[in-house]
Amino acid sequence: MSRPTTTDVLGALPVFHELARIRALLRDEPVIGLEAEAGAGKSTLVPWDLLSAPGLESARIILVQPRALAVFSLAERIADLLGETPGGTVGYRTREATKVGPKTRLELMTWGVFLRILQDGPELDGVGAVILDEFHERPWQGDLCWAFLREIRALLRPDLRVLFFSTDLPAELREFPVLRVSGRQFPVEITHAPVAAGQPADRAVAAAVRSLLSGLSQGCLLAFMPGKAEIERCLRELAPLAREGVELHGLHRGADHRVREAVFAPVPPGVRRVVVATNIAETSLTLPDVRAVVDSGLERRFGFSPRTGLSHMTTVRISRLSATQRAGRAGRLGPGTVVRLWPAAEKLDDFPEPEILHADPVPLELELALWGDTTDLKFITPPRAAARAVASSLLRDLGFFDKAD
């Protein structure tokens, strides 16, 4: 497979210089972890390189991502390295769209799509390697996919290679070899400006954005909000800036293709751009020319109450890992500035709680029932027994499970 001629650009990515070590480790160890900071190039360069790795030259490779938007973006970047567009050697599958062809060997997909593939054909015929990207986010589908893959490797495919990508892998995965790669991180100045009592988060973020923009002559300012509604309110607060030539965009799961094209386009010289986003912009997605970050310190999370049997969305404080990820966005191209809207003395949890502990257990229970015998299934973090009992009872009442089960 021909290498791209832009080796000077690729050489600026730290992972590029570790590709030989990754190949060597994967040759000797079928399951490995790769820890790399944002901007190191792991999600782009490693799958691209594995297409020509010994033992994988004719095999298919699957790369699983938490979000569809990251799937589209990464597929375009990796295909571009090969001088192609998605649908050739590199393709993608999401709930919204599929673009694969007869020559596709690297398929990027979301967790939900990968679960369907595992359930429909656990042998994974023709697949030589599976990459589980951004695994530190710990969605319940991710934990379940690894439990299934572990059983598949033990019973059906001991030759299958599995790679975990993360900025910081869970301690439970340290049983496997882990390679650590430093990222391209410039100094970032972090200040804290706690939200005043009673002040809505969207107004506090808007105020911090206006303050930072006064010292920004060009480039992108990225602000993090928990959800779409907060993003829209924040953009209304910032609307007068458009008269000064400032680009204003909101990035979330439901953003249309015009917004996606605008936020990923290069920032023209002398232009200031503000992107207000959910945690969709926290990992994998690379927005151009980010000089500053405003972090509300909040995210939206699914919750479930075994007492009521109902699921709900809650707004919670982010983890230390998420705060570090967000701040790192400001230091990828040069020195950056970050404003955090919570007290400096506030202690954050090191990692986000695994979603399997608080998400609606009904979809999980259905997947486990579809899988069959789960007696020997090993979870990184087992789901709560009380939540599973509620889900099983509900599914019996609805007629999905036999009353005798």
N, C-alpha and C positions, 0 to 999 in steps of 0.2 A: 504494500500500500504506500503510495507516494506521500511524502511529508509536505506540509504547507511551506511556502517559501518565507513566511513571516516569522522566522525563528527569532528575530530580534524582539518582536512583540511577545512571543511565547516565553522567551527566556527571561522576561521580566516577572513572570509568575513563578513563585517559589516551588510549586509542585512540579514544574517542568524539569527541574534538576533532580527530582527524586523519583522519576518514572521508572528508571532502571531498578532502584531499590524496591519499589512497589511490585514490579514484575517478579523479582527474585523472591520476595517474601511470599507472594501468592503462589509461586511454583512449589514452595515447600509446605505452605500452610493453607489449607482450603478455606478457612474462615479467618479474616483479618479485619482490623479496624484502622481507619485513617482519620486522625485528628488534624485539622488545619483551620486557621483563622479565616475570617471572611476576606475574600480577595486573593486567596492563595492559588485558586484555579483548580481545586479538586473536582468539582462537579463537571467541569468542561474537559479538562485534559486527561484525567484518568480513564474515563470510558472511551474517549477518542484513541488513547494509546492501546487499550486492551483489545481493540479491534484487530490489531496485528501482533498481539502477544502470542508466544508459543503455546500451543494447545487450544487456542481460542480463534485461530485464523479463519475457521469456517463455522464457528458456533455463533449462536445468537446471544446477545447480552441484554439484560433488562435493567433499567435504571428507574427506581421508584422515588417519586417526589411527593411531598405533602400537598402541593397546590398546582392546579391546572395552569395558572399563569406562568409558574416557574417551568413547567413541562414545555410549554410553547417556546419560551425564551431560550431555554437550554438547547432544545432541539435545533433551533435556528443557528445558535452559536456553534454547536458541534458540527452540524452539516456544513456550515460556512468554512470550517477548518479543512473540510474535505473537498471544498470547491463545489458543493452541492446545495440543494434546498431540501427541506424535510419531505419525506416520501421516497427518498432513494435509499442510501445506506443507513440513514438515520430517519426514524419515524416516531410517531407518538400516538398514544391512545388516552383519551379522557372521556368523561361522561358527555362532554359537550361536542367533541370532535375527534376524529381518527384520521391519521394520514400515514399509512404504511404502504409498501409495495412489495413485489416479489423479490426484490434485492435487499430489503430491509434486514439489517443484522443487529442494529442497536435500537431498541424500543424504549422510549421514555413514557412513563405512565404514572397515574395517581394511585394511592393506596387502594381505593375502592375497586379500580379496574384490575389491579394485581390480585386482590382477593378472589375475584371472579375467575381469573386464570388458574389460580391454585386450586380452587374448588372444582373447576371443570376438568383440569388435567394435571394432577399433582406430580406426574412424572416429569413435567417440564421438558418434553422431548425437544432436542435440538438446542436447548439453552445451556450454555457453558458457565455463565456467571450471572449473579444477581447483585445489584448494588442498591443498598438501602440508604438513601441520602437524607441528611438533616435528621438523623435518628434521635438526637437529643430532644426533639420536640415531643416525642413519645405519644403520638396519637394512638388510640386504641387499636385501629386497624394495623398500625405498624407493629405493636406488640404481638398481635394475633398472627400476622404474617410471619414473624420470626419464629413463633411457636410452631407454626405449620412447617416452615422451612427446616427447622431443626429435626422434626419427625421425618420429613421427606429425605433429608440427608442420611438419617440413621437407617431407614427402611428401604428406600428406593434409589437414591442418587448420592452415594458417598463421594462421587467425583464432582458434584456441584460446588462451585466456588461462590462464596458469599462475602461481600465487602460492606462494612458499616462506615458511612461518612458522617462526621460530626465535628463541631468545634470542641466538644467535650463529651466523651462517651460515658454512659452510666457505669458505675463501679461494677455492676453485675456482668458487664461484658468484658471485664479485664481478664477473663479466663483465656481469651484469645490474644494473639500478638497484636500490638497497636503501634503504628508508626506515627510519630508526631512531626508535623511540618509547620514552621513559623510562617506567618503571613506578611504581606507588605503593609506594615502599619506605621504611619507617621504620627508624630506627637499630637494628642488631642487635648485641648483645654476644656475641662469639665467644671461647670458651675451649677449650683443648685438654687432654684428660685421657687420655693414651695408655694402652692396655690393657696391664696387667702381663704379663710373660712367663708363658705357660702358662695364663693366665686365658681361659676361653671367652668369645667375643664376646657371647653372649646374657646372661651374668652381668654383664659390664661394662656393657652397655646397661641392664640392669635396675637396677644400682646407680646409674647416672647419672640414670635416670628417678626413682627414689625421692628422690634428692638435690634435683632440680629441683622435684618436687611439693611439697616442704616449704615452698617459697616461692611456691607458686601457689594462689591462693584459688579461682579458677574458670577455665574455659576448657579448651582442648585442648593436650595435649603429644603431638607427633608424633615417633616414633622409627623410624629406618631400619635394616632388617636385610636380608641378601642373599637369603634364601629362606624358604619356608613352614616348614621344619623349625626354623630358628633362631627364627622368630616364635613358634611354638608353645612352644618351650623358654623363651623370654623371658617369655611370658604366664604360664607356670607359676610362674616366679620371682616374678612380680608379683601372683599370685592373692590373697595376703592383703590387698592394697589394696582389693579389692572389699568387704571387711567395713567399710571406712571410707567407703563410698559412691562410690568411684572407678569410673567406667566403664572397662572393658578390652575392646579390640577388636583383631583381627588382620585386616589388609587385604592381600590378594594376589590373583593371577589367579583362584584357585579359590574365593574367598569367595562365600558364597551371598547371595541377595537380602536376607535379613534383616540380615546384617552391613552390606551396602552402604547399606541404608536407615538403619541406626543411625549409621554414621559420617558420613553427609551431613546428618543431622538437626541443627537448631540445638542448641547446648549450653545446657541450662537454666541459669538464674541460680544461682550458688552451687555448681554441679556441676563436678567435674574429670573430664576424659576423657583416656584414653591410647589412642592408636592406634599399633600397631606394624605397619609396612608395608614392603613391598619398594619398589623404585624406581617402582612403579606410581603412587605418590603424589608423585613428583618433579616432574611437569609435568601440565598440563591439568586434573587433578582439583583441585577447590578444597574442602578440608575447612574447616568453619566454626571460627572463633575459635581458631586456632592461636597460642599464646603462646610456645611453646618447642619446640626440636628437639634430639633426640639423634641423632647421626649416627655409625654404626659405620664409615663410610668404605668399605664393602664392597658389592659387587654380584655377581650370578651371571651368567656369560657362557658362551655356547657356544664350544667350541674344536674344531678338526679337525686331525688328524695325517696329512699325506700319506704318511708312512712306514708307518703301520699301516692307513690308510684308515678309521679310526674317529673318530667325533665324541664329545665328552664335555662335561660342564659343569664350569666352574672358578669358583672364588671369587677375585675380583681387587679391587684398589684402584680406587676410582672416579676420575674425572677432575676437574680443577679446575672445569670447567663444571658437572658434576653436583654438586659440593660447594657451589658458589654457588647453584645451583637449590634445593638442599635447605635451605640456610640462609635463603634468601629466603622460605620458607614461614612463618618466625617473624616476619617484619616487614611483613606485608600489612595488618594492622589497627591496629598500634601497635608501640611498641618491643618487641623480643623478645630471647630468649636462646637461644644455640646452644652445645652441647657436642659437640666433635669428638673421637673416640676414636683419634686418631693424633698423632704429634709435630708441633708447629708447624713444625719445620724440614724436615719431609719434603716433597719437591717432587713434586707431582702432574703427570701429563700434562695438557696444556691441554684436549684433547678426547678423547672415547672413540675407540678405534681403530675405523674403519669395519668393520661386521660382515662385509662381503663378503671381508675378508682372513682371517677366522678361523672362519667358520661352515662347516657341512657343505656342500660344493659340489654335491652330487648334485641337490638341488631346483633350484639355479640352472642347472645344466647341462640339466635337463629343460625348464625354462622357455625357455632359449635355443633348444633344439632345436624346441620347439613354435612359437616365433616365426618360425623360418625362417632366411633369410639375415641373418646378424649381422655381415657384413664391415664395414659402416660404422657399427655401433653404438658410441656413445661413452659410456664410463663416467666418472664423476667420479674414482673409484678403481678401476682394473681389477682383477679377481680374479686370484689367484696362478695362474700357468701350471701349476705342479706340482700344485696341488690340482685344477685342472680336468682335468688328464691322468689323475689317479687316478679322478675321477668318471666320465670318459668310458670308461675301461677297465672299471670296475665295471658301468656300464650296458650295455656291449657283452656282457660275460659273462652278464648277467642276461637278455639278449635284448631290451632296450629299444631299442638301437641296432643297425643293420646292421653286420656285421663289417667291411664295406668302408668305413664312414664314417670 
